[in-house]
Amino acid sequence: MDRRRFLLGVLAGVLPGALAAPRGLRVGVEACPYCFMTILDARHAAQAVNPKGRAFFYDDPACLLDQLNGWGGPSLTAKEVYLADHGASLRSEPKWVPAEKALLYHHPRVRTPMGSGLLAFASREALERHLRERPERQGGRVLTWKEALQEGARRPWVPTDFFPPPPKAP
């Protein structure tokens, strides 16, 4: 009996961390719970996993940021958050990076599914490589996930002329 309890205790401590991994995105099938658009370009995708392990996919990081900040959509508590690395992802397949480790690049002239101008990259080197390949996108701002969340608490990331948000929940 003692051995069984010991093993269950060890597994209970190890499994939650081992299960933390991005889920698979079905491009052209999954719909964003914030704006209801079907995800057609995985390079812009974001993912949140709730405490029960259910994954929610977003067509633009801005939709996820706005939903987490209470600007619309159903209430969401995210245990895990992943962003598609824009530089390493394909239109049909994202390469996920944990949001806390990603760099967000914001430039209003960058076209994204919801018009936010937000792109995510796994590293500063990946962002710099992208800007060398696309010099017309130079001049934007670099943000961490935490900074983007804080900024999104003051105003929605999705342009209000594109998708008017409801009043922010108290």
C-alpha positions in Angstrom: 0.0 0.0 0.0 2.7 2.5 0.9 4.5 1.9 -2.4 1.3 2.5 -4.4 0.7 5.8 -2.6 4.3 6.9 -3.1 4.1 6.2 -6.9 0.8 8.0 -7.2 2.3 11.0 -5.4 5.3 11.0 -7.7 3.1 10.7 -10.8 0.7 13.5 -9.5 3.7 15.8 -9.1 5.3 15.0 -12.5 2.4 14.6 -14.9 0.9 18.1 -14.8 4.3 19.5 -16.0 4.8 16.8 -18.5 1.3 17.4 -19.9 2.1 21.1 -20.5 2.5 21.2 -24.3 0.8 23.0 -27.2 -2.1 21.1 -28.8 -2.4 20.6 -32.5 -4.1 23.2 -34.6 -6.4 22.2 -37.5 -6.0 25.1 -40.0 -9.3 25.8 -41.8 -11.3 23.9 -39.1 -10.7 25.7 -35.8 -12.5 28.9 -35.2 -11.5 31.8 -32.9 -13.7 32.0 -29.8 -13.2 35.8 -29.7 -14.0 36.9 -33.3 -15.4 33.6 -34.6 -13.2 33.7 -37.7 -11.8 30.4 -39.0 -8.1 30.2 -38.6 -6.6 30.2 -42.2 -3.0 31.3 -41.5 -1.2 29.5 -38.7 1.6 32.0 -38.7 -0.7 34.4 -36.8 -2.3 31.8 -34.5 -2.4 31.8 -30.7 -3.5 29.1 -28.3 -4.7 29.1 -24.7 -5.2 26.0 -22.6 -7.6 26.2 -19.7 -7.0 24.4 -16.3 -9.0 21.4 -17.5 -6.7 20.9 -20.5 -9.1 22.3 -23.2 -7.3 24.2 -26.0 -8.7 27.4 -27.6 -7.2 28.6 -30.8 -7.1 32.3 -32.0 -6.5 33.7 -35.5 -4.6 36.7 -34.1 -2.7 37.1 -30.8 -4.8 40.3 -30.3 -8.0 38.2 -29.9 -6.4 36.2 -27.2 -5.0 39.3 -25.4 -8.4 41.0 -25.6 -10.3 38.0 -24.3 -7.8 37.5 -21.4 -8.3 41.2 -20.6 -12.1 41.0 -20.5 -12.8 42.9 -23.7 -15.2 40.3 -25.0 -15.8 36.6 -25.6 -16.4 34.1 -22.8 -14.4 34.4 -19.7 -11.1 32.6 -20.0 -8.6 31.4 -17.4 -5.5 30.3 -19.2 -3.1 27.7 -17.6 -0.9 27.6 -20.7 -0.5 30.2 -23.5 1.3 29.7 -26.8 2.0 31.9 -29.8 2.9 30.8 -33.3 6.5 31.9 -34.1 5.8 33.9 -37.2 9.2 33.3 -38.7 9.3 29.6 -38.2 5.7 28.7 -38.9 4.0 27.8 -42.2 0.5 29.0 -43.2 -0.6 25.4 -42.6 1.4 24.6 -39.5 2.4 26.7 -36.5 5.6 26.3 -34.6 4.5 27.1 -31.1 6.4 29.1 -28.5 5.3 29.7 -24.9 4.0 33.2 -24.7 6.2 34.2 -21.8 9.3 33.4 -23.9 8.0 35.1 -27.1 8.7 38.6 -28.4 5.8 40.4 -29.9 6.4 42.9 -32.6 3.7 45.6 -33.2 3.6 47.8 -36.3 0.3 49.2 -37.6 1.3 48.7 -41.2 1.7 44.9 -40.7 -1.4 43.1 -41.9 -2.8 40.5 -39.5 -6.1 38.7 -39.5 -7.8 41.1 -37.1 -5.7 44.2 -38.1 -3.8 44.3 -34.8 -0.3 44.5 -36.5 1.0 42.0 -33.9 3.5 39.3 -34.8 5.1 36.8 -32.4 8.7 35.5 -32.6 10.6 32.9 -30.6 13.7 35.2 -30.3 15.2 38.6 -31.0 17.3 37.0 -33.7 14.2 35.6 -35.5 12.6 39.0 -35.3 15.7 40.8 -36.7 15.9 38.2 -39.5 12.3 38.9 -40.4 12.9 42.6 -40.5 15.9 42.2 -42.7 13.7 40.2 -45.1 10.8 42.6 -44.8 12.4 46.1 -44.4 9.1 47.9 -45.0 8.1 46.6 -41.5 10.9 48.4 -39.7 10.0 51.0 -37.1 7.6 49.0 -34.9 7.7 48.2 -31.2 9.0 45.1 -29.4 7.0 43.9 -26.4 7.0 41.0 -24.1 3.8 39.0 -23.5 3.5 40.6 -20.0 3.8 44.1 -21.5 1.2 43.3 -24.2 -1.2 42.1 -21.5 -0.6 45.2 -19.4 -1.2 47.5 -22.4 -4.3 45.5 -23.4 -5.8 46.1 -19.9 -6.0 49.8 -20.9 -7.3 49.4 -24.4 -8.2 46.5 -26.8 -5.6 45.3 -29.2 -8.1 44.5 -32.0 -8.9 47.8 -33.7 -12.3 49.0 -32.5 -13.4 50.0 -36.1 -12.7 46.4 -37.1 -14.4 44.6 -34.2 -16.1 46.9 -31.7 -15.6 45.5 -28.2 -18.4 45.4 -25.6 -17.8 47.4 -22.5 -15.0 45.9 -20.4 -16.3 43.6 -17.7 -15.7 45.0 -14.2 
